[in-house]
Structures are given as structure tokens and as C-alpha cells.
């Protein structure tokens, strides 16, 4: 059965931890969503989660017992890798391969930069041990595992005082028996708090990527495990009855138990929720090509959504470290509301990637910040007023203007033009990111819509229409907490994979056997009495290639070939009819959909809305007296021409001169150039 929530007193909660704010979405029984925000607490993220949960319950007058679903997106794993504050991890590997993580592969981070260096491995050389054993690429034993050597290593490994030990043996993807035997032996020897094999995390070809993924998992595991245990305890203490679900990188949900073991699956947890939400909204609105555009305080996360489904990857990187796990394909750039404006050595204006973060934040936040940010520029230009979050956060516009005037004097510009310059620079950075996920994949931006959300997304959506020529900007009803809203309906998801080799129709039975094994694992992992949906995929490539494309599986080799040719032409602009094809991996995506969603009922409005007030807005090189509307007051039929400003609790929307806006029957705001409306 699918999980449902039909009780009239059923409330579903999703909490997303960001760099600046922690967002809370509470869906009421009638489908409406309550929005709440609190400042993030980077040193103890669970403090903000509990504060946000309790604040939201207090505001809408419910008790914890009425909550039937609790979902959480976390940046703990991401921040642990970025700040290099993870666990002390050791590695046991096959003799002769101790330098695997240091050597890596032939990919260069910057081909023509002589000063470029690879990322330092997470496991230092003095915490790597070799053992005598060997399997060939088909899993045949060439040398047995030397348990006497393992016994001799136990003392040395114990003396290293490790938090985690990873065992990654050559060709274990073909047969993990040596690796698992070593894991069992070393676990009995109590050499570290946690011992696991690389194939237990990523059972696929490519030794470097598989070992790197396992190292990442070990590096973040203690912090993730401790954080989840602590948060689970505090959520239960608050009286919330349902189990907590954790957002993972692939856009699905994990149980806390799985997240503690396979912690690397949460590395992109904080990015996935918004993309999942944007994909659902694209399906709702019937938009075939959508660019998900999520701007927070420190970064912008951009993803391509085609026919209601986000692009996914099975292998990526974080901080230049390979991570071979399924994930939503998100391109992140260091550009957000807190991005700092600065001058380079030539006196040019630059913005980011450094960020003022939540503390001290922008100058206008009145928390001691001295660095001008994108948010300060919005305040100086009149895009933002004097308060945020419904009056809970006061903005010091005069302090921002004085600091901007000092920068303007250095640039020999007016104060307004200096602020406008900051916006232009950050928009150019964002435009490059949008082109990265669209134009570079053969997608024409003129046929795309921009789904702009995050706290700052609606401030830049209208600008991007002018910057890159995209068809329209679409602002969801609650853009400032869209990531949390997207998590509310995310499915429970588990990914399973196996290395195979199929090169003809004769190998279809081999693939079928692999899929049956993976689906059996999926059933055992998820449990009985659930409506489990298993989707079969394969990694295929032309013989001689060193990269693959993940495509749907078909029980006919010729059909698989057609799907590969189509995917290759779409991704790279050509296919190769004369090349042979091989399948190198079988994948099963197992999902359990959540059936507790209730479609919100939007209030109907008649007549033309009246602006709540007006304020000066600097746009196109001049000041305008722009009307300011409350978003809740906008009707479904009235078209409003810019320049104008629309405010709501969690975000502010700007419509530029020469643009028009309309609200549809679902509450989404559509901004476009007047001649395209």
C-alpha cells in the first residue's frame, strides 16, 4: 500500500536547512501550506530545526501529535566535505594500489593551468594499508586473502585511532567475497568504530571512483549518524509521532537507519528538494522544458527538467572528489543573496563566490556585517523594502546606502549605478550557470521556462528573461521555502546496481537475472505491504568509450541500441551507427510514492487588485515609482505591467519595465516580456 494521510487533523511537515535560513513548510488538511522561517544555526543545525518546528506549530495552533509526516533536508554532509571537518578514515586495499586515491585518473581539473592541483584525498597516505590478495576482472581468484596478514595489521590499525575503516579491494565489484571477508575479520578485531567495504556503498566498475565514494561515505558518516540520532531524539521529545525521513541526493527519501550507514547519499540532500518540487510543478503546469533556478543566501542551484523529470546523474563530484551515486543533476555556483561584492586587482567589480552567510550577513541586516552583498544592492535599488519575513527582520537601508556610496566613489559611479552593477554581475554569473545545463546540452532556452524560487530567486527571475532570452519566469506560490514544499511529496527511494557485461541479444538472460536479483534486494530492503515501483535502467556505451549513458531497459538488444543512439545524439549532438554497443551496469530504482498530498484550493478574486503602497524602484538606469502589491491579493485574470513589486512573507518579486505578469489558477506567477505574454 502507499502511505496516505486522509485524517482531517493530519499535518505534514518538511524542514529544509539552508546556509542562511531554515525553512519550514506545514501542509494543512485542506492542502494549504503554512510558511515559516528561522535563521540557521550552522554550529548546531538541529537547534534551528527544532526552533522552526516549534515556532510553526505555535503559529498555526497545532500539537505535535497531529503531525503525520516529517521530512528533513540537511546540509551537514555537504558542509562536512567543504570544510574538511569529517572523520579520521583509514583504508585497506590490495597490494600495489595504496596510491589509488592520490593518482586518480587522467582527467585534469584545468588543462592549461600549471598551478592547478588535484583535491587532497580524504584519506592520508599514513592511514592506508595493503594486503596480499587478488581477483581478476571477472571475479576469479588469483591469490587468496591472507588472513594472517590481516591479523598482523589489526594492531597497527587500532593504534591509528580511526573513526572509520574502508576496505576497497581490486575488482571486488565482480565478486565481493574477499572484501566482505576482510570487513568481517577487521570488524571482529574492533579496529574502528565503523568498518565497511566499498562495494557495500558502490558496487560498480572503476576502482578510483568506487574507492573515493566509499571514502566520502566514511568521512561524513560519524557526523551524519550523530546529527540524525540527536535530531531524532529531539523530534521525538517534542512529541512528533511519525518516523523522520531524510532527503537524499537523488530526490527521494531515506530512513534514518539507512542514512546513518550510507551517509554519502545525503551529500546533496539540501539541493534535491527544490528540484523535486520544480519537477512536480512543471508537470502540473504542463511545461515541457523547465530550468529549476533556486537562489539562496550563499549559492544558486540550477537543474534542467524535461517532460516533468529532472536530469539525473549516476556519478558526479563534490569538491572535486568523485562520488558514484545517483543524484539529481544540479549545477551549483557561488552566487546568492549573501554573495559579497569586491574589486579585483584591476579595479573591476566582482561578486562572490564568498558569502556573508547568516552571521554577520549583509550590511542591511544590522548584525555587524561590513561587506556589501547582493541583498544590500537590492535594498539600495528599492527592490527590497525595509523589512523581510513579515516584519520579523528589519533592514537598515541607510547603512547599506552609505556603504554602497563608498564603493561607488571608488568605481567612479553613482550609488544607484554601483548597486545596479552588482546585480548585473551576479546575473551574468547566473546566466552562465543556466546555459551550462541547457544550451550546452542542446536545449534552446527560447523554448524553456525558468522556475525561479528560493529566497532570492524571484528577485532575479525577471532579469534573467532579459539576460538570456528565456521564454518566461514562473514563480511558485511559496518560492522562499520551495525546497521544503518539494520534499513534502517526495517518494521513498532506493537505488540498486550491479556491474554486468552484455554485448548482444544472447546476453539478455544475463541482464534479466541481474534485474531479478536487484529487485529481490529492493523488496527485502523496503519491506512488505507497500506498493513498490521498480524501474529498470542500464548503463550503455559504444565499445571503446570510457563513459556511459543511463537509459531505460528493454528486453530487446536492438531497442536498447536505438535508445542509446537517441540519448547519445541528444547529449553529444551525434550518434555512431557503425559502432558496437555494450551494457556495463544494470540499475533498479525502487520507489514508494506518497499519496498524502491534498491539492490546495486557491481563493478566487474579482476585479483589479489595488497596490498596498508604492516605492521608488531603480530600473533601466532611472527611478520609477513602482506599485507594491501583496501577492495574496492578486487575481487569476488580471494582467499587471511592470515595473512593479510583489511582496509575500517568504520572498519578494520584481517585474521590470517592459514586462508583464499574470497569476494562474494554481497560484503561480508568470512573468514575460510584453511581446511574449
N, C-alpha and C positions, 0 to 999 in steps of 0.2 A: 504494500500500500504506500501511497505517497503521504507525506506529512501534511496535515491540514490544520487550519486554525479557524474554526467557524463559531466559536463561543462569542457571545455578544460582549463579553468582558475581556476579549483577547487583545493584547497589545504586543506588537513585535518591535524589538529594539535592535538597532545597529549602531555601533560606535567606531569611528574611524580616527585613528591618531595621526595627526599631521605634524609638520615641523613647527607651525605657529599656533594652530588651533586644534582642539579635539572636538570632532563633530558628532552630534547625537541626532539620530532620526528615530522617532517613535511613530509607528503606524497605528492609528486608532481602529476600532472595529468597523467604522464606516468607510475605511480606506484613506481618509485624510491623514496627512503626515505632519507631526509636530517637529519643529526645528529648534535645536539648542546648540550653543557653542560655549566652550570654555577654553581658556589658554592652556596650551600643552605644558607638561612638566617633564622635560627631557631627561632629567636625572632619575625620575621615578614615574614612568608613563602611566602606571596603574592609578596613581593619585588622580590624574585628570579624568581617567575613565570613570572612576567611582564618583568624583565630583560631578561630572556630566550626567551620569545615570541618576544620581540623587536629585540634582537640580531639575532635570526633565520630569521626573516623577512628581516632584513638588509643584512644578509649574502647571501640569495638567491634572493634578489631583488624583493620582492612581497609587496603588500599593504594588510592591514587588511581586506579590502573588498573582497579579493579573497579567504578568509578562509570560508569554508562551514561546517566545523565540528570542535568543540573544546571540548576536553575531558581532565579531570584533575583527577589525583590520589593524595590523600593528606594523610599525617601522623598526622594531627592536633589532631584528636580524639585519636589516639594511644598514642601520646606523652602526651596528657592531662591526660590520665589514669595512664601512667607510672610515670609521675612526680607529680601526685596528685595535679594538679593545676586547677581543674574543678570548677563547680558552687556550690553554697550553696543550697543543696537539702533537702527537708523535705518529710516525709512520713505519710500518713493517712492510717491506716489499721484496720482490725477487732479486736474488744476487745479480749485480751488474746494472741495476736500474735505480740506484739511490738518487741519481741526479735528474730523474724524470721531471719533477716539478720545476727545477731550475732551468733545464734545457727547453722544455715546452715543445713548440712546433715551429715551423718556418714562417708563420705569419708575423709580420713586423708591425708594431703599433704606429710607426710613422716612417715610411720607407726612406725618405730623403733627409731625415733629421738625425744628424750624427750624435746629438746629445740625448736622443730618446733612449729610455731604458725600460725593460720589462718590469711588470709589477713584482715586488718581492714576494716569494712564496709564503704562504701562511704557516708552513712547517719548516723550521730552520734545519740546516744540514746536521747539526749535532743531535737532533731528535729523530733521525732516520736510521733504521736498522735493516740489514739484509739477511735473508735466509736462503738456504740452498733447496730449490725445488724448481720444477719446470713442466708446463703443459705446452703442447703445440697449439696452433690456431684453431684446431678442430676439437681441442679438449683432451687429446690423447696424452697420457702421462709419459714424459721423457725422463724425469727424475722425481722420485717420491719425496714427499715432505719430510724433512729431517726434524723429528720431534726432539731429538737430543739437543740439536742446536737451539730449538725454541726454549727448551728448559734452561739452557745456559744464558739465554737472553733475558729471562724473567727478572733476574736480579738487577741487571743494568737498566731495564725499562722502569722497574719500580723506583730505582734511585733517581730517575729523571723527574719524578713527581708530576706526572701528567694528569690532566683533566680527562683527556680523550685519547684513545689509540685507534688509528685507522690501519686496517690490513688491506693492501691492494697488491694482488699478485698478477703476474703477466698471464694474459689470455684467460683470466677467470670468468670472463663473460661467456666463454664456450662451455666451461664446466667449473662451477664454483667450489668443488669439493675440497681442494687444498685450502682455499681461502677460508671457508667455513670451519674446517678442521683447526686451522690456526687460530681463528677467532675463539672457538670453544676452549682451546688449550690455554690461551692467554687470559680469557675471562676467568677460568678456574684459578689461574695464577694471581688474580686480583692486581693486575699491573696498572690499571687506571679505573677511574670512575665509570667510564663507558668504553666498550670495545666493540667495533663493528667492522664488517667487510665492505669494500667499495661496491661490490655487486649487490649488496642489500639496499644501496641507495640508487645506483645507476647501473643496471646490468647490461650495458651496451658496449659496442666496439669503441676503440680509441682509448689507449691507456692513459694519455695525459689528461684528457677531458674527464674520464671516469674518476681518476685519482684526485683531480682538482675538485670535482663535485663532492667527493667524499670528504676531502679536507675542509671545504667550505661548511659542509654539514657538521663536522666535528667542531669547527671553530665557533659556530653560533649556537650549538646545541645546549651547552650549560646555561647560557643567558636566556635562551628561549624557554627552556624547561623551567628554570627558576621563575621567570616572569609569568608564564602561564599558570604554574602552580600557585603563585602568590595571588594572581588576579582571580583565578577560580575560587580560591578560598575567600577572597574579599567579596566577590559577587554572591557566593552562597551565603556569606554572613549578612549581606544586605537583604537576603530573603528571596532572591530570584530563583524560581524552581527549575526551569529547563536547563539542559546541558548547554555549555558555551560552545559555539562553533567559531573556528578561526579561518579567516580568509587566506587563501593561498595564491601563489603566483599565477596559476592557470585560470583564475576566475571562479573556481569552485571553493567549497568549504571542506575543512579538515576537522576531525575530532581533536580535542586537546591531547589525547593519548598519542595519536599519530604525529601531531605537530612536535611533540617532545622528542620523538625518535627520529623523524625525518624533517628536522628543523629547517633545512635548506629550502624546503618547499614554501616557506613563508618569506623568503628574501625579498620578493616583490609584492608582498601582501598589500602594502599600502597603495600600490598603483593600480591593482586589478579591479577594485570595487567600482571605480568611476567608469572604466571601460565596459564592464559588465552592464552597468546601468545605461550607458550610452547605446550599447547594442540593443538593449530592450526597447529603448525609446525610438531607435531607428526603425525597429520592426513595427512599433505602434503607429508611427507616422508614415510608414511606407516609403522611407528614404533609402534608396539602394546603395549610395556611396556616402559615407559619413566619416569625417575626421574628428575623432574624440580629442578635445582640447581642454585639459584640466590644469588651471593655473592656481598654485597655492602660494604660500609665503616664500618658499625657497626655490621651487622648481616648477617647470611646466612638463606635463606628461602627455605625449601625443601618440595616438594609435589610429590605424585605419580599420574601418568596419565596412565589410562588403556583404550586401544582402542580409543585414541583421546579425552578422557574425564577425567578431574581431579576428584579425590575423593573429595566428599563434606561431610560436617557435618551439622547437624541441631542444635547442641548445642556444645559450646566449652567454653573456658575460656580466659580471658586476665588479667594478673597479679593475677591469682588465683581467679578471680571473675567470676562466671558463666554468660555466655552470650548465651541465647537461640534464635539464629537467624541463618538462613542458611549461610554457608560460605565455601569457598574453604578450604580444609583440608590441612593447611600449618603448618609444624613443623619449628619453628624458634629457632636458637641457637645464642648465643653471640659470633660469630666468623666472622670477616670481615677484610678488608684491614687495618682498623684503630685499630684493637684489640691490646692491649698493652701486651708486654712480661714482665714477672716478676718472681721472685723467691719466693717460699713458705717458710715456717718456717724450712723445712728440706733441703733447698737449691736446691730443684727441679725446673726445668724450667716449667713455666705455661704461657698460653696465653689466654687473655680475661677472663671474658666477658667485662671487662672495655675497653672503646674505646677512642682514642684521638679525634674522631669526625672530623668535618670540621675545627674547630678552637680550639686549635692551629694545630691539625693534626699531622702526622708523623714528625719525625726529619727532613727527607729529603725535606719536604715542605717549609722549611725556614720561618715558621710563629711563631717561638718561642717554638715549641714543643720539649720536652726533654725526653719523654718516647718512647722507641723503640717499633715499631709496625711491623705487618706482612709486610706492604709495605716497610719499611726500610730493612727488611730481603730480600725481592725480589730485591731491589736495590743492596745490598751488593753481592748477588749471581749472578748478571748480568742478571737476568730475566727482569728487567726493565732498560731502558736506562737513559738518563739524562733529558728527557722531557716527558710530557704527554699532551694529548689534542692537538696534532698537534703543539707542541712547545709553547702553551699558559701557561703551568705550568712547570717551571724549577725545577729540582730535584737536591739537594745537596748531591751527592753520597759520598763525602769525609766526610761530617758531620755524615752521617749515619754509615759510616765505623768506624769512630773514636768512636762513642758511642757504636757500636757493639763490638769493640775491648775491651772496658772496661767491658762489660758483659762477654765476652769470658774469660777474665782473672779471673773473679770471678768463672766461671764454669770450669776453667782449660781446655779450649778448644781453638782451633784455631778460628780466626774470622769467617772464612767460615763455620766451623762446628757449631758454635753457631747460625749463621743465618739459616743454614740448619736445626738445631734443632728446631728453631721457626716454620719453615714450617712443619716439621714432627708432632709437637704437634698440630698445628691448623688443619692439615689434619686428624689426628686421631679424633679430636673433630667432624669434618665434617663427617667423615666416620660413626661415631656413629649415627649422625642425619640421614644419608641416610639409614642405617639399620633400624632405627625406623619406617620409612614409607614404607619399602619394606619387609625385612626379617621377621619383627615382624607381618606382615600381610600375610605371607605365599607366598611371591613373591621371586623367585630366581633371585638374582642380575646378574647371568650369562646370563639371558635372557632379561636383561634391557639395555637401553642406557641412558647415562647421558646427559641431555640438560643443558650445562653449560653456564651461562650468568651473567649479572651484570658486573660492572667494573672489579672485580677480579675473576669472575668465570673461564674465560679461562686460568688464571694463575695456577689454581688448578685442572682443569679437567683431564689433563694427569696424575697428581699424584694420583687421585682417582682411575684411572684404575688399577694402581699397588697396591693401598691400599686395595681395596675391591673386585677386580676381576670382575668389571662390564664390559660389552661387549665392549662398546666404549664411547667416549665423543664426543658430537656433539655441535659445536659452531655455533650459528645463525649468519647471516650476520652482524648484528649490536648488538653485545652482550651487550655492555655497556649501551644501552638505551632500552633493550628488553622489560622492563616493559611498557615503554611509547609506543613502537611499538605494543605491545599486546593490549593496550587499544584502538587503532585506530579502530579496527573492533569489539569491544565488543558490544553485544546486549543490548538494554534497557531491564531491567528485574525487575519484581515484584514478590514477594513470598507471598502467602496467605495460611493460615492454619486454621484448626478448630479441636477441640477435639471431637472425636466420640468414640463409643464403639460398635464394631462388632465382633461377635464370631461364626457366622455360615452363611450359604448361605441365610438364611432368612433376614439377615441384609444388603444384597446388596442394596435394595432400599434406606435404610438409607444412605449408602455411596454415592449413586448416587445423592440423594437430597443435601447432603453436597457439592459435587463437583459442582453441578449446581449453588449453592449459591456462592461458591468461584469464579467460572468462571464469574458470573454476576458482582461480585465485581471487578474482573480483567478488564472486559470490560469497566466498569464505570470509573475505575482509569486511564486506558491507553487512552481511548477516541476512537472515531470513525475514519474511514478512515485509519486504519492501519492493516497490516497483523499480527494479534495476534496469537501466537502459545501457546496453553495451554497444559502443560504436567501434567498428574495426577500421584501422588505418595501417598503411605500410610506408616505410621509408624506401624510396626507389631512386635509381640514378642510372645514367648511361655508363656502361663499362669503361673504366679508365678515369672517371671523375672521382674527386676526393670529397664531394659534398652530395647531400641527398635532398630530396623534396618529400614532404609528408603529404600523402594523397589518400583518398578513400580506397578501401579494398574492394576488389571484385573477384568472383570465383572464376575468372577467365583471364588468362595472361595477356591476351590481345587487348582486352578492355583496360587492364592496368597500364599497358603501354600507351594507349590513347590518352588516359588520364595524365600520365607523366608528360607526354608531349605537350598537352594543353597547359599544364601547370608550368612547364619549363618556358614555353613561349610567353606566357603571361608574366612570369617573374623576370626572365632574362632577355625577352624580345626575340627569341628564336628557339627552334627545336632541332633535333638531329635525327631525321628519319632513317639514316643509314647505320646508326649506332645500335649496338646491342644493349639490352636493359638487364639490370639485376635488382632484386629486392634484398635489402640488408637488415631490415628490422620489422617486426610485427608489433603493433600497438593496439591496446584496448583502452578506450576511455569509458569508464563506468560512472554513471551519474544517477542520482536520485533527486528528481525535481521537487521543488517546494510548492505545494498547492494552497498555501495560506494567503496568497495575495488577494486583496479586495480592491477593485478598480475604484478610484476616488470619483466622487460626484462633484463636478465643478458648478459653482453657482452661476446662474445666468444673469447678465446685466443688460440693461436697456439704456439707450442714449449715449451721448458723448461724455466721457469722464472729464471732470474738472481737475486741473492741476492743484496740488496741495499748496504749492508755493512756486517761486521762480528763484533762480540764482545765476550769477554770471558764469559762463562757460567759455573757455578759450578753445577755439577750434578753427582750423584752416587759417591761422595767422591773425585772427581777430576775436574780439569778445562778443558773445551773444547773450541775450537774456533768455535763458532756457527754462521752459516749464519743467517742474518736478512732479512726477506722478507716483502715487502709491500703486504697487503692482496689483494688489488685491482689488483695486477699483477699475481695472481695465476690462472692457467688454470683449466679447468674442468677435464682434463685427466691425468695430471702429478701427480705421487705419490712422495712425499718427505719424506725421512727418517730423524728421529731425530738423534742427537739433533739439534734443530733449533728454531728460534723465528720468530713470525709473528706479525707485528705491524699494527694498524689502529688507527683512530682518537680516538675512544671511549674505546679501550681495547688493551691488549697485550696477545698473545697466546704463550704458551711454549709447545713444543713437546720434550719429554725426549728421551735419548738414548734407543734403543730397541723398539721404537715406530715409526709408520708411519702415514702420514696424506694425505688426498685427499679432493678436493673440488668437490661437486656435481653440477648438472646443475642448482640448485636453489641458489647456493652460500653458502651452509652450509659446514663447515669444519668437517670432520670425523677423529678422532684420535683413533688409536687402537694399540694393541701390534702387532708386525710384524707377529707373527704366527697366528693372528686372522684377519688380514686385507684381 
